[in-house]
Amino acid sequence: MSQTAPFDSTINEYLQHVQKQIRFAKEPDNPSLISHYLDIDTCRQKSVESLKQHYERQFRLLLDTVADELIPSH
């Protein structure tokens, strides 16, 4: 097991928390949450394909959130 495994686990848990905050509009009065989410660098491999997948996941989360009719529109 590598020494970065606990760090990666912590980052992944934090990332999941932020994703849930955005996806379910838990902090509607915090517009900086989206900027913060986009700034979190979770893409360890910098290949073109992995970066594409990384940005696509971010895009999908934001698109799903905006398109969700059950979330207040503010």
RASULRA-V356753 format. One record per pair of residues at least 6 apart in sequence whose ideal C-beta (glycine too) atoms are under 8 Angstrom apart, sorted by sequence separation. I is the first residue (numbers start at 0). GAP is how many residues later the second one is. D is the distance in whole Angstrom. If there is no record, write none. Layout:
# RASULRA-V356753
i->I gap->GAP d->D
i->I gap->GAP d->D
This chain:
# RASULRA-V356753
i->19 gap->6 d->7
i->20 gap->6 d->5
i->26 gap->6 d->5
i->43 gap->6 d->8
i->64 gap->6 d->7
i->42 gap->7 d->6
i->42 gap->8 d->6
i->21 gap->11 d->6
i->42 gap->11 d->4
i->20 gap->12 d->6
i->21 gap->12 d->6
i->41 gap->12 d->7
i->17 gap->15 d->7
i->21 gap->15 d->6
i->17 gap->18 d->7
i->18 gap->18 d->7
i->17 gap->19 d->5
i->37 gap->20 d->6
i->36 gap->21 d->7
i->17 gap->22 d->7
i->14 gap->25 d->6
i->13 gap->26 d->8
i->14 gap->27 d->6
i->33 gap->28 d->7
i->10 gap->29 d->8
i->11 gap->30 d->7
i->10 gap->31 d->6
i->7 gap->36 d->8
i->22 gap->38 d->6
i->21 gap->39 d->6
i->21 gap->40 d->7
i->24 gap->40 d->7
i->22 gap->41 d->7
i->18 gap->42 d->6
i->22 gap->42 d->5
i->21 gap->43 d->6
i->27 gap->44 d->6
i->22 gap->45 d->8
i->24 gap->46 d->5
i->27 gap->46 d->6
i->23 gap->47 d->7
i->24 gap->47 d->6
